[in-house]
Amino acid sequence: MYKELTIAQRTIMTPGPVEAHPVVLQAMTNRILGQFDPSFLEIMNEVKEMIKKPFGTENKEAFAVDGTSRAGLEAALIALIEPGDKVLIPAYGRFAYLLGEICERAQANVSYLEKEWTAPFSPEEVIKAINEFQPKIVAMVHGETANGQMQPLKEIGAYCREKDLFFVVDMVATYGGVELAVDEWCVDIAIAGTQKCLSVPSGLALVTYNDRVEKLINSRYQKELGLSKSDRNDRHITSNYLDLSQLQRYWNSERINHHTEATSMIYALHEGLRMLLAEGLEAAYSRHSVNEGALLAGIKAMGLQIYGNRETKMPTVTPILIPENIDGESVREEMLHFFGVEIASSFGELKGKIWRIGNMGYSSRKENILHVLSALEGVLMHQRASIEPGKAVPAAINYYQNKTN
Ligand SMILES: *Cc1c(COP(=O)(O)O)cnc(C)c1O
């Protein structure tokens, strides 16, 4: 016989998934509602309004797509792309290549603007590439979780708008942890996820888009064959499941019959958003920034080096260079085994070179920061790494005391 599940006790300090907020977990245990039940529709309507606030938008459209964040990225891109459309991907990390991969599979003509992963682009570099390639769409990542760098978007967005291009931005790892301004930055479609700074389990993606996008996707709308045999559209979006033109009509008063909504996940999302707004966006951003400061103080006191440009570092991810002669994976294993603390490695060209410590959502708490610092120090000492012993935790505590005095 199989035993009942017992879930290990963990402190999750990766850049996602993070610990879910206890209020969120409790919300998920509620009874099921049908997806067209008026009392469920009320929940959806509130979710719609709440999603907009951390994005910094007054867009009419904002809703959840079932599937993890990359479902939202794919839905956003294929809503705009028709075969042969030119897409420019300025890539300063792993997730930009995911955007490119999605566009290539959607038969776009993709051009990558590439650089070292240690810093994001200057607006001039992107603007020059736009002028050379003349794309229909520019797709970028706001916070590159793979290397902990964050791209300033305002000038690039303004230029895209001036040239009448679509600007698509992955805000998965910054939504809820860093101030966003979708409208001011002229972002046409923005995408976020649930398992990062929202402290909700993974399984939904959040999207918002403006009327420029809405106009385009409405021109591609096709009613499902089982609902109508006459409304065919030559330019329909290539996926049924990830078709924003249908999803929009499911989330709006039309309430077309599309998928069966994951109602328990929507309860979770409602509570994750509600807790974030109850804390206050400003307060949440400053909590992330204070916890980042304490983490950095501890890491530096230990004598470890931070990867990448400091000015453009994401507050929600801290990439640390793995010291020479130390096996990064064995450090991660020991941290998990002895301390129950999980940190992340990285991908692609950074694999084996850096660790990444997440500072996101409900995991972004003082006790978690101190726990991850003591675990890292303890394991590094056990592995005889040359670090400054005994300094990390006091440095972090001092940082907190100076911040709150
Ligand atoms: C986590 C992450 C994703 C992918 O999210 P999934 O929920 O795993 O699909 C995409 N982009 C960025 C920047 C991320 O941090």
PDBQT file of the ligand as one rigid body, heavy atoms in Angstrom, charges set to zero:
ROOT
HETATM    1  C1  LIG A 501      10.265  31.536 -13.891  1.00  0.00    +0.000 C 
HETATM    2  C2  LIG A 501      10.358  32.314 -15.117  1.00  0.00    +0.000 A 
HETATM    3  C3  LIG A 501       9.721  31.914 -16.311  1.00  0.00    +0.000 A 
HETATM    4  C4  LIG A 501       9.042  30.585 -16.524  1.00  0.00    +0.000 C 
HETATM    5  O1  LIG A 501       8.053  30.353 -15.668  1.00  0.00    +0.000 OA
HETATM    6  P1  LIG A 501       7.236  28.983 -15.605  1.00  0.00    +0.000 P 
HETATM    7  O2  LIG A 501       6.201  29.357 -14.602  1.00  0.00    +0.000 OA
HETATM    8  O3  LIG A 501       8.174  27.948 -15.105  1.00  0.00    +0.000 OA
HETATM    9  O4  LIG A 501       6.666  28.668 -16.917  1.00  0.00    +0.000 OA
HETATM   10  C5  LIG A 501       9.794  32.768 -17.391  1.00  0.00    +0.000 A 
HETATM   11  N1  LIG A 501      10.463  33.923 -17.325  1.00  0.00    +0.000 NA
HETATM   12  C6  LIG A 501      11.110  34.318 -16.214  1.00  0.00    +0.000 A 
HETATM   13  C7  LIG A 501      11.845  35.612 -16.222  1.00  0.00    +0.000 C 
HETATM   14  C8  LIG A 501      11.066  33.528 -15.074  1.00  0.00    +0.000 A 
HETATM   15  O5  LIG A 501      11.722  33.932 -13.980  1.00  0.00    +0.000 OA
ENDROOT
TORSDOF 0
